[in-house]
Amino acid sequence: MIFDPKIITDHLGDIGSGFLVTLGTWSSGVVLGIALGMLIAVAQVFGNRFVRAPLRVFIELIRSTPFLVQLFLVYYGGPSFGLSLDPIPAGILGLGVYGSVYFAEIFRSGFESVARGQLEAADCLGITRLQCIWRIQVPQMLVIILPALVNMITVLCKETAVLSIITIPELTMVLTGIGSETFAFVETLLMLCIGYLILVEACSRLGMLLETRVGRFMNKQPR
């Protein structure tokens, strides 16, 4: 028999556990990345050149190096800088930092897409910079950048496969371990593909649902 489903059914508990670890690290990394990305974007758009310059260096450094190298630096190199983390926190931190620079660029482009006239009008009305960001710019830019955000979130989902390198018991590590024990690589790798397909498809469907709802909301707004 080329494909033996019993290999999968006998290890459903371990596979389910790995799936939950993948889901947990992914969602935590996304939340951290979005939070850091928003802070970086705000500092870039509204900060002076002494703030923007080091942030630009940081963004280019992260974008120009592989995620695997960054993960090794956080987990194995961290103790040299006084940062000793267990595998899962190190993986979440790695995902968050890696994703933050891409989220920052998405947010920055969103901020810059809002017409300057609105900002000038808000300033004339005495609206503070913080109020302007959260009440005027953020609601408008989220409509524009939603597809890019969903795309980046799905990218981070697939990057969780790398976390097995630092012994995080996520889906990739669990299924490759089962494959090594049973020599059933076809079954385990196929199941791995199905697991990531479920996660990515769910994220894509949720993104499309949000886009539809946002579109309907915007169409109801007075012109």
NUMISE-275158 format. One line per 3 residues: number of its first residue (from 1); their letters; for each residue y, z, x of N, C-alpha, C, O, CB. Coordinates in steps of 0.05 Angstrom, whole numbers, always signed. Each point is the difference from the previous one (the first is absolute). Glycine has a CB too. Example, Ala and Ser with C-alpha at 12.3 -4.5 7.8 and 13.67 -1.06 7.14 Angstrom:
2
1) AS) -114:+156:+264:+24:+0:-18:+24:+0:+18:+0:+13:+21:-23:+12:-59 | +44:-39:+31:+24:+1:+16:+22:+14:-15:+22:+4:+10:-35:-47:+14
end
This chain:
223
1) MIF) -24:+0:+17:+24:+0:-17:+25:+0:+18:+2:+16:+18:-27:+9:-55 | +44:-44:+31:+24:-2:+16:+19:+23:-6:+12:+12:+18:-18:-62:-16 | +8:+56:-28:+19:+21:-8:-16:+22:-14:-14:-5:-20:+52:-28:+16
4) DPK) -35:+58:+13:-14:+22:-11:+20:+20:-12:+12:+15:+15:-50:-21:+18 | +42:+6:-59:+20:+18:-13:-7:+29:+3:+17:+18:-3:-7:-54:-29 | -36:+42:+38:-8:+28:+3:+14:+13:+23:+5:+25:+0:-50:-37:-19
7) IIT) +53:-3:+39:+15:+10:+23:+26:+13:-10:+8:+21:+10:-29:-56:+22 | +34:+21:-50:+25:+10:-11:-4:+23:-19:+13:+21:+2:+6:-67:+3 | -38:+43:-24:-4:+21:-20:-9:+26:+13:+6:+22:-11:-18:-57:-22
10) DHL) -3:+34:+55:-9:+25:+13:+22:+14:+14:-3:+24:+7:-41:-45:-1 | +67:+8:-1:+22:+13:+14:+26:+0:-16:+22:+0:+11:-43:-15:+32 | +18:+14:-69:+24:-1:-17:+18:+24:+4:+25:-3:-1:-51:-22:-32
13) GDI) +15:+48:+37:+16:+24:+4:+18:-2:+25:+24:+6:-1:-60:+21:-21 | +24:-36:+44:+15:-3:+25:+21:-22:-3:+23:+2:+10:-63:+13:+17 | +32:-37:-40:+19:-22:-4:+24:+8:-18:+23:-6:+6:-61:-27:-1
16) GSG) +32:+49:-26:+21:+10:-17:+19:+18:+15:+24:-1:-4:-55:-3:-35 | +20:+21:+56:+16:+18:+16:+18:-16:+19:+24:+6:+3:-59:+29:-6 | +24:-55:+16:+16:-17:+18:+22:-15:-15:+22:-3:+10:-62:-2:+19
19) FLV) +34:-4:-53:+19:-14:-17:+24:+19:-6:+23:-9:+1:-60:-20:-21 | +31:+54:+13:+21:+19:-7:+17:+6:+25:+24:+4:-3:-53:+15:-33 | +16:-17:+59:+16:+5:+25:+18:-23:+6:+24:+4:+7:-61:+24:+11
22) TLG) +27:-52:-22:+17:-24:+4:+23:+0:-19:+23:-5:+7:-62:-20:+8 | +34:+31:-41:+21:+1:-20:+21:+21:+6:+24:-4:-3:-57:-12:-31 | +23:+39:+43:+19:+22:+6:+17:-5:+24:+24:+5:+0:-57:+25:-19
25) TWS) +21:-40:+41:+16:-6:+24:+20:-23:-5:+22:+0:+9:-60:+16:+20 | +28:-36:-44:+18:-23:-7:+24:+9:-16:+23:-6:+7:-63:-24:-6 | +35:+44:-23:+22:+8:-17:+19:+19:+14:+25:-2:-3:-55:-3:-37
28) SGV) +19:+23:+56:+18:+19:+16:+16:-15:+20:+24:+5:+4:-57:+32:-11 | +21:-56:+21:+14:-16:+20:+22:-17:-13:+21:-3:+11:-62:+2:+16 | +35:-10:-51:+20:-16:-14:+24:+17:-8:+23:-8:+4:-59:-22:-22
31) VLG) +31:+54:+7:+22:+18:-8:+17:+8:+24:+25:-1:-1:-53:+19:-36 | +15:-11:+59:+15:+7:+25:+15:-25:+10:+23:+3:+8:-58:+32:+3 | +23:-58:-11:+13:-24:+10:+24:-7:-16:+21:-8:+11:-64:-8:+6
34) IAL) +41:+18:-44:+23:-7:-18:+23:+20:+5:+23:-8:+1:-55:-12:-35 | +25:+46:+36:+21:+20:+4:+14:-5:+27:+25:+0:+1:-51:+33:-28 | +11:-37:+48:+13:-5:+26:+15:-26:+0:+22:-2:+11:-59:+28:+11
37) GML) +25:-46:-35:+13:-27:-1:+27:+2:-14:+19:-13:+9:-64:-8:-8 | +46:+36:-23:+26:+2:-14:+21:+14:+17:+23:-8:+1:-49:+10:-44 | +18:+19:+57:+19:+14:+18:+10:-19:+22:+23:+0:+6:-47:+44:-15
40) IAV) +5:-59:+21:+8:-18:+21:+19:-22:-10:+20:-6:+12:-64:+14:+11 | +38:-18:-47:+16:-22:-12:+28:+11:-6:+20:-14:+5:-61:-8:-24 | +43:+45:+7:+26:+12:-6:+16:+4:+26:+24:-5:+0:-43:+28:-41
43) AQV) +6:-13:+61:+14:+5:+26:+9:-26:+12:+22:-2:+12:-49:+43:-5 | +11:-62:-10:+8:-26:+11:+23:-12:-15:+19:-11:+12:-66:+4:+1 | +47:+8:-39:+21:-12:-17:+26:+15:+2:+21:-13:+1:-56:-5:-32
46) FGN) +33:+44:+31:+25:+16:-2:+7:+15:+26:+22:+12:+2:-32:-7:-51 | -8:-5:+68:+6:+14:+25:+17:-17:+19:+4:-24:-4:-46:+48:-1 | +53:-11:+25:+16:-14:+20:-19:-13:+21:-24:+3:-2:+63:+28:-5
49) RFV) -27:-45:+26:-16:-14:+20:-17:+18:+17:-21:-8:+11:+56:-27:-11 | -26:+60:+4:-15:+19:+16:-25:+9:-14:-19:+10:+13:+61:+5:+9 | -43:-17:-48:-23:+6:-16:-18:-25:-3:-24:+2:+3:+50:+33:-28
52) RAP) -13:-58:+20:-15:-24:-4:-15:-10:+24:-23:-10:-2:+56:-2:-32 | -21:+15:+58:-12:-11:+24:-27:+12:+6:-20:-14:+4:+65:+7:+14 | -48:+34:-16:-27:+12:+5:-20:-6:-22:-24:-3:+5:+47:+39:+21
55) LRV) -13:-37:-51:-19:-7:-22:-10:-28:+3:-24:-5:-6:+48:+37:-24 | -7:-51:+38:-9:-27:+4:-21:-2:+22:-19:-15:-2:+64:-2:-13 | -41:+33:+36:-20:+1:+22:-26:+11:-10:-22:-11:+6:+58:+17:+28
58) FIE) -35:+15:-50:-24:+12:-12:-15:-20:-17:-24:-3:+1:+46:+48:+0 | -7:-59:-18:-12:-20:-18:-14:-22:+15:-23:-7:-6:+58:+17:-28 | -21:-20:+54:-12:-22:+16:-24:+9:+16:-19:-15:+4:+64:-6:-2
61) LIR) -45:+46:+7:-22:+11:+15:-25:+2:-17:-22:-7:+8:+54:+32:+21 | -29:-14:-53:-22:+3:-18:-11:-27:-10:-24:-5:-1:+43:+49:-13 | +0:-62:+8:-9:-27:-9:-13:-17:+21:-16:-18:-5:+53:+20:-27
64) STP) -31:+4:+57:-10:-16:+22:-26:+10:+13:-10:-13:+18:+57:+1:-9 | -57:+35:-19:-24:+11:+12:-21:+2:-22:+6:+6:-23:+20:+20:+57 | -52:-30:-27:-21:+1:-20:-3:+28:-12:+4:+20:+14:-28:-56:+10
67) FLV) +16:+37:-49:-4:+26:-13:-22:+16:+14:+3:+25:+2:+11:-45:-46 | -34:+7:+54:-21:+15:+14:+10:+15:+24:-7:+23:+5:-25:-58:-20 | +50:+22:+31:+12:+13:+23:+17:+24:-9:-1:+21:+13:+1:-65:+12
70) QLF) +15:+41:-46:+16:+22:-10:-17:+23:-9:+7:+23:+4:+28:-55:-18 | -57:+26:+2:-19:+21:-10:-12:+15:+23:-2:+24:+0:-8:-52:-40 | +2:+14:+61:-10:+13:+24:+21:+18:+13:-6:+22:+8:-24:-62:+0
73) LVY) +55:+30:-8:+22:+16:+12:+4:+26:-16:+5:+21:+12:+16:-63:+5 | -22:+40:-43:+4:+24:-17:-23:+20:+4:+5:+24:+3:+21:-52:-36 | -50:+18:+31:-24:+18:+0:-8:+9:+28:-3:+24:+4:-12:-47:-46
76) YGG) +13:+5:+60:-9:+7:+27:+23:+7:+19:-4:+17:+18:-35:-47:-25 | +62:+18:+3:+23:+6:+17:+17:+22:-10:+17:+11:+15:-18:-58:-1 | -2:+54:-40:+17:+20:-12:+0:+27:+15:+21:+12:+4:-29:-35:-47
79) PSF) -16:+33:+51:-1:+26:+14:+17:+1:+25:+10:+21:+7:-55:-15:-25 | +50:-29:+30:+16:-1:+24:+30:+6:-6:+15:+8:+17:-47:-41:+3 | +39:+29:-46:+27:+5:-9:+2:+24:-18:+20:+5:-13:-11:-54:+16
82) GLS) -31:+65:-3:+0:+24:-16:-7:-5:-29:+5:+17:-18:+27:+2:+48 | -44:-43:-36:-7:-7:-28:-30:-2:-2:-11:-22:+5:+55:-2:-12 | -57:+45:-1:-29:+0:-3:-7:-1:-30:+4:+20:-14:-10:+6:+58
85) LDP) -5:-48:-53:-6:-4:-28:-30:-5:-4:-13:-13:+17:+59:-4:-24 | -56:+26:-16:-27:-8:-8:+0:-30:-7:+21:-11:-4:-32:+59:-12 | -13:-60:+14:-1:-29:-5:+15:-9:-25:+15:-19:+1:-58:+20:+21
88) IPA) +39:+13:-45:+12:-9:-25:+31:+2:+1:+14:-19:-6:-55:+33:-19 | +52:+9:+33:+30:+1:+3:+11:-21:+20:+21:-12:-4:-23:+61:-7 | -13:-53:+33:+9:-20:+19:-1:-28:-12:+18:-16:+5:-35:+45:+32
91) GIL) -3:-35:-53:-2:-26:-13:+23:-4:-20:+11:-21:-1:-60:+22:+7 | +55:+20:-21:+22:-2:-20:+26:-4:+14:+17:-17:-8:-42:+46:-24 | +30:-14:+54:+24:-3:+15:+2:-28:+12:+22:-12:-1:-22:+62:+11
94) GLG) -22:-59:+1:+0:-27:+12:+7:-21:-21:+16:-18:+5:-49:+33:+28 | +20:-14:-56:+5:-19:-22:+29:+2:-9:+13:-21:-5:-61:+24:-9 | +58:+21:+11:+27:+4:-9:+21:-11:+18:+19:-14:-8:-35:+54:-15
97) VYG) +13:-35:+49:+19:-10:+20:-2:-30:+2:+21:-14:+1:-24:+57:+25 | -21:-54:-26:-4:-29:+2:+13:-14:-24:+13:-20:+3:-56:+27:+23 | +38:+4:-50:+11:-13:-24:+30:+5:-3:+13:-17:-13:-57:+23:-7
100) SVY) +54:+15:+31:+28:+7:-4:+20:-21:+9:+20:-5:-14:-33:+52:+18 | +7:-60:+18:+19:-20:+10:+0:-25:-17:+21:-13:-4:-28:+30:+50 | -16:-24:-57:-1:-23:-19:+13:+7:-26:+15:-17:-12:-57:+1:+34
103) FAE) +37:+40:-32:+14:+9:-24:+30:+1:+4:+16:-7:-17:-57:+33:+4 | +49:-17:+37:+29:+2:+7:+13:-27:-2:+22:-3:-10:-31:+42:+39 | -4:-60:-18:+11:-27:-1:+2:-10:-29:+18:-15:-7:-36:+6:+54
106) IFR) -2:+15:-62:+0:-8:-29:+23:+14:-14:+15:-13:-15:-65:+6:+16 | +53:+33:+3:+22:+15:-13:+27:-10:+10:+19:-3:-16:-49:+43:+12 | +32:-46:+30:+26:-9:+11:+9:-27:-13:+23:-3:-8:-34:+26:+51
109) SGF) -9:-41:-46:+7:-25:-13:+7:+4:-29:+17:-14:-11:-48:-10:+42 | +19:+44:-44:+7:+6:-27:+28:+12:-3:+14:-8:-18:-62:+16:+9 | +55:+9:+27:+27:+11:+0:+21:-22:+4:+20:-1:-14:-37:+44:+32
112) ESV) +11:-61:+0:+20:-22:+6:+1:-21:-22:+19:-16:-1:-28:+24:+49 | -11:-7:-67:+0:-20:-21:+19:+8:-23:+7:-17:-17:-54:+6:+29 | +56:+36:-13:+18:+10:-20:+28:-10:+6:+9:+3:+23:-38:+38:-32
115) ARG) +43:-53:-10:+26:-11:+5:+20:+21:+10:+1:+22:-10:-10:-55:-26 | +25:+25:+56:+19:+18:+12:+21:+9:-21:+11:+22:+2:-19:-43:+43 | +14:+3:-64:+20:+7:-20:-6:+25:-15:+17:+15:-8:-7:-63:+5
118) QLE) -36:+52:-3:-9:+24:-14:+6:+25:+16:+8:+21:-11:-43:-48:-13 | +30:+25:+50:+5:+23:+17:+29:+6:+3:+8:+24:+0:-49:-35:+25 | +57:-9:-24:+29:+4:+2:+11:+12:-26:+17:+17:+0:-14:-56:+32
121) AAD) -14:+30:-55:+8:+11:-25:-7:+29:-2:+15:+17:-10:-20:-62:-12 | -20:+52:+31:-9:+28:+0:+18:+17:+17:+6:+23:-7:-53:-38:-1 | +55:+4:+31:+18:+15:+18:+27:+5:-14:+12:+22:+3:-35:-42:+38
124) CLG) +33:+0:-55:+26:+4:-14:-2:+21:-22:+20:+13:-6:-9:-61:+16 | -34:+50:-22:-4:+20:-21:-6:+28:+10:-3:+19:-15:-14:-56:-13 | +16:+40:+55:-4:+26:+12:-29:+9:+1:-6:+23:+3:+50:-12:-19
127) ITR) -63:-30:+13:-28:+6:+1:-8:+4:+30:+8:-16:+17:-17:-11:-59 | -5:+48:+47:-7:+6:+28:-21:-19:+11:-13:-15:-16:+23:+63:+7 | -13:-49:+35:-19:-18:+12:-28:+5:-9:-15:-19:-6:+45:+16:+46
130) LQC) -38:+28:-42:-27:+7:-9:-4:-8:-29:-22:-11:-6:+21:+49:+38 | +20:-33:-49:-2:-9:-28:-2:-30:-2:-14:-11:-17:+39:+52:+3 | -10:-55:+31:+0:-29:+0:-28:-10:+7:-10:-20:-11:+59:+19:+23
133) IWR) -62:+14:+8:-26:-9:+9:-21:+3:-23:-14:-19:-6:+26:+32:+54 | -13:+11:-60:-21:+6:-19:+5:-10:-28:-19:-5:-15:+9:+45:+42 | +35:-43:-34:+6:-9:-28:+6:-30:-2:-2:-11:-22:+19:+57:+13
136) IQV) -8:-58:+30:+7:-28:-1:-18:-18:+16:-11:-20:-11:+58:+34:+4 | -51:-7:+32:-15:-18:+18:-31:+2:-4:-13:-21:-3:+50:+25:+35 | -47:+20:-32:-29:+3:-2:-12:-12:-25:-20:-15:+2:+25:+57:+24
139) PQM) +6:-37:-50:-12:-12:-24:+0:-31:+1:-19:-12:-9:+34:+52:-17 | +6:-52:+36:+2:-29:+1:-19:-12:+21:-13:-20:-5:+60:+23:-11 | -47:+10:+39:-16:-12:+22:-30:+3:-5:-16:-16:+9:+53:+26:+22
142) LVI) -46:+11:-46:-28:+3:-5:-11:-23:-16:-23:-8:+3:+29:+57:-2 | +10:-60:-19:-8:-24:-15:-6:-23:+19:-19:-15:-4:+46:+31:-36 | -10:-19:+60:-1:-23:+18:-23:+3:+20:-14:-19:+6:+63:+13:-11
145) ILP) -53:+30:+15:-19:+4:+22:-28:+8:-9:-18:+4:+16:+56:+9:+12 | -42:-10:-55:-26:+10:-10:-24:-17:+10:-20:+11:+9:+44:+6:-49 | -23:-44:+39:-22:-16:+10:-6:+5:+30:-23:+2:+8:+34:-37:-42
148) ALV) +10:+38:+50:-3:+5:+29:-12:+28:+5:-16:+3:+18:+54:-34:-8 | -30:+50:-26:-11:+27:+2:-30:+0:-6:-16:+12:+15:+61:+7:-28 | -53:-32:-9:-28:-1:-7:-16:-14:+21:-22:+9:+7:+35:-10:-55
151) NMI) -2:-20:+60:-14:-14:+21:-4:+18:+24:-22:-1:+12:+42:-42:-28 | +0:+58:+24:-2:+18:+23:-20:+22:-5:-14:+9:+18:+61:-20:-5 | -48:+21:-38:-18:+21:-7:-29:-10:+2:-18:+15:+9:+52:+6:-39
154) TVL) -39:-45:+22:-27:-11:+3:-8:-5:+29:-23:+3:+8:+29:-25:-52 | +14:+15:+61:-5:-3:+28:-9:+27:+12:-19:+1:+16:+53:-38:-13 | -21:+59:-10:-7:+26:+10:-28:+8:-10:-14:+14:+14:+62:-1:-13
157) CKE) -55:-22:-25:-27:+6:-10:-21:-12:+19:-19:+14:+7:+36:-14:-54 | -14:-25:+55:-19:-12:+18:+1:+12:+28:-20:-1:+14:+24:-41:-40 | +19:+52:+34:+2:+13:+27:-15:+26:+1:-6:+10:+22:+50:-31:-16
160) TAV) -52:+33:-29:-15:+25:+1:-27:-4:+13:-13:+19:+9:+37:-4:-50 | -34:-40:+42:-26:-6:+13:+1:+8:+30:-21:+7:+11:+13:-44:-44 | +31:+36:+45:+3:+7:+28:-3:+30:+5:-7:+8:+22:+38:-47:-16
163) LSI) -27:+55:-27:-1:+29:+3:-27:+10:+8:-3:+23:+11:+38:-20:-45 | -56:-18:+30:-27:+8:+9:-1:+4:+30:-18:+14:+10:-2:-38:-49 | +38:+11:+54:+0:+2:+29:+5:+28:+9:-10:+9:+21:+26:-56:-18
166) ITI) -1:+63:-18:+6:+28:+7:-17:+19:-17:+8:+23:-4:+39:-36:+18 | -70:+4:-22:-21:+16:-13:+8:+10:-28:-11:+20:-9:-4:-7:+54 | +33:-26:-58:+6:+7:-28:-23:-11:-18:-6:-24:+2:+57:+24:+6
169) PEL) -64:+17:-24:-23:-9:-15:+7:-16:-25:-7:+7:-22:-17:+33:+38 | +39:-62:-12:+9:-16:-22:-22:-21:-5:-21:+0:+12:+70:+8:-2 | -43:-27:-28:-20:-19:-10:-13:-16:+22:-24:-4:+1:+49:+2:-43
172) TMV) -8:-8:+61:-11:-17:+21:-19:+16:+18:-22:-10:+7:+64:-17:-8 | -34:+51:+9:-17:+16:+17:-27:+7:-14:-21:-1:+13:+62:+20:+10 | -39:-11:-49:-24:+7:-14:-20:-23:-2:-23:+3:+5:+50:+31:-31
175) LTG) -17:-57:+18:-17:-23:-5:-11:-12:+26:-23:-9:+1:+48:-1:-43 | -9:+9:+63:-10:-10:+26:-21:+20:+11:-19:-8:+13:+63:-16:-4 | -40:+50:-15:-20:+20:+9:-26:-4:-15:-21:+1:+12:+58:+31:-2
178) IGS) -36:-37:-36:-24:-6:-15:-14:-25:+10:-24:-1:+2:+45:+24:-42 | -4:-43:+46:-12:-25:+10:-14:+4:+27:-21:-12:+5:+57:-13:-29 | -24:+42:+41:-13:+5:+26:-26:+15:-3:-19:-4:+16:+65:+4:+5
181) ETF) -47:+18:-40:-24:+16:-5:-23:-17:-12:-23:+3:+7:+52:+38:-12 | -22:-58:-13:-20:-15:-16:-3:-29:+9:-19:-14:-9:+29:+44:-29 | +8:-39:+55:+0:-28:+9:+5:-19:-23:-7:-24:+1:-24:+36:+36
184) AFV) +43:-2:-59:+6:-16:-23:+29:-7:+0:+16:+9:-16:-53:+13:-11 | +45:-39:+46:+28:-6:+4:+11:-18:-22:+24:+1:-7:-31:+4:+56 | -10:-23:-60:+10:-17:-21:+8:+16:-24:+22:-4:-11:-52:-33:+27
187) ETL) +13:+55:-25:+5:+17:-23:+25:+17:+4:+17:+2:-18:-66:-2:+7 | +51:+13:+34:+22:+19:+4:+26:-15:+4:+21:+9:-10:-53:+23:+31 | +32:-54:-7:+25:-14:+4:+10:-13:-26:+24:-2:-5:-37:-7:+52
190) LML) -6:+0:-64:+7:-11:-26:+12:+22:-17:+20:-5:-14:-57:-30:+18 | +25:+58:-3:+11:+23:-16:+28:+8:+10:+17:+7:-15:-64:+9:+7 | +51:-18:+35:+26:+6:+11:+21:-20:-10:+22:+8:-7:-44:+11:+48
193) CIG) +15:-45:-43:+18:-20:-10:+6:+6:-30:+23:-2:-8:-41:-32:+40 | -2:+42:-47:+4:+6:-28:+19:+24:-4:+17:+0:-17:-63:-19:+7 | +42:+39:+27:+17:+24:-1:+29:-6:+4:+17:+9:-15:-56:+18:+31
196) YLI) +45:-43:+5:+28:-7:+5:+10:-20:-21:+24:+1:-6:-32:+7:+55 | -9:-24:-59:+8:-19:-22:+10:+16:-24:+20:-7:-12:-52:-28:+29 | +17:+56:-23:+7:+17:-23:+28:+13:+4:+17:+0:-18:-66:+9:+9
199) LVE) +53:+2:+33:+25:+13:+6:+24:-19:+0:+20:+5:-13:-45:+28:+40 | +21:-56:-14:+22:-19:+2:+6:-13:-28:+23:-4:-7:-36:-5:+55 | -8:+3:-62:+4:-12:-27:+13:+20:-19:+17:-8:-15:-57:-21:+22
202) ACS) +33:+54:-5:+13:+20:-17:+29:+2:+6:+17:+2:-17:-60:+24:+14 | +50:-26:+29:+28:+1:+9:+15:-24:-10:+23:+2:-9:-37:+25:+50 | +2:-51:-38:+13:-25:-8:+5:+0:-30:+21:-8:-9:-43:-16:+47
205) RLG) +2:+33:-54:+3:+1:-29:+22:+19:-8:+16:-6:-18:-65:-6:+13 | +50:+35:+18:+21:+20:-6:+27:-12:+7:+19:+4:-15:-51:+34:+23 | +34:-52:+14:+25:-13:+8:+9:-20:-21:+24:-1:-6:-35:+9:+54
208) MLL) -7:-25:-57:+7:-20:-20:+8:+13:-26:+19:-10:-14:-51:-21:+35 | +19:+53:-28:+8:+15:-25:+28:+11:+3:+16:-2:-19:-64:+14:+11 | +54:-1:+31:+27:+11:+5:+21:-22:-1:+22:+3:-12:-41:+34:+40
211) ETR) +13:-60:-16:+18:-23:+0:+6:-9:-29:+22:-6:-7:-39:-8:+53 | -4:+13:-62:+3:-9:-28:+18:+20:-15:+18:-8:-15:-63:-14:+16 | +39:+48:+2:+16:+20:-14:+29:+0:+9:+18:+3:-16:-60:+25:+11
214) VGR) +46:-31:+31:+27:+0:+11:+15:-25:-10:+24:+2:-8:-39:+23:+49 | +1:-48:-42:+12:-24:-10:+9:+3:-29:+22:-9:-7:-50:-17:+39 | +11:+38:-49:+7:+4:-28:+24:+19:-2:+17:-5:-17:-65:-3:+4
217) FMN) +48:+28:+29:+22:+20:-1:+26:-14:+8:+21:+4:-14:-52:+33:+25 | +31:-54:+10:+24:-13:+9:+10:-20:-21:+24:-4:-3:-39:+10:+50 | -3:-19:-61:+8:-20:-20:+14:+13:-24:+15:-12:-14:-54:-16:+29
220) KQP) +33:+54:-19:+12:+14:-23:+27:+11:+7:+16:+8:-18:-61:+4:+3 | +52:-12:+41:+26:+11:+8:+23:-19:-7:-4:-25:+2:-19:+51:+35 | +46:-16:-44:+23:-17:-7:+9:-15:+25:+1:+11:+22:+13:+20:-59
223) R) -7:-55:+34:+10:-17:+22:+30:+5:+5:+11:-12:+18:-46:-23:-29
end
